[in-house]
Amino acid sequence: MQIDIPDEDVRYLNEPAKHVFVKSIESHSEELLAEANRLEAAGKSTGGDPEITSTNISDAALLVRRGYKKPKKSALAVFTQVVAALTTFLTGLIFDFERMKQPVPLIIFLILLAIAITTTVLAIVKDWN
């Protein structure tokens, strides 16, 4: 498929701007098609070849433009959230008043607590939904 844009619409773009413009259009089209495919798959109740309709494209364009599509979480975000959950669980699991009087369990507890607090605060501040 090829899309024609009139020359007068892009006449003020220099070469680097034209290159970035083309890349942006390609990126947007890939995102739009991925969302249209997702909508078609969600609405399809039978097997067979997919058929993306104009309604799928219109709905996908609206969803992409308004930002309803959630961006994928980065690996760092997932790792931080997993570490926060595990260290919080382990901190609560090893806490015991009697064992906290000894230095080694106390140090382990404090290290896990510091990691749990740090990763939890990072996950909240970075807002990795």
Number of C-alpha atoms within 10 A of each C-alpha: 2 4 5 5 8 8 8 7 8 12 9 10 12 9 9 9 12 14 11 12 14 12 12 12 11 12 11 15 13 12 16 22 16 14 20 24 19 14 17 19 15 9 10 11 8 8 7 7 6 11 11 15 12 10 12 20 19 13 16 24 19 14 16 17 12 9 10 10 13 9 9 9 10 10 9 11 18 14 13 20 19 15 17 22 15 14 21 19 14 14 19 12 10 15 14 12 9 8 12 16 10 10 10 11 16 17 12 15 21 14 14 21 19 15 18 23 15 14 22 20 14 16 20 11 9 10 9 16 12
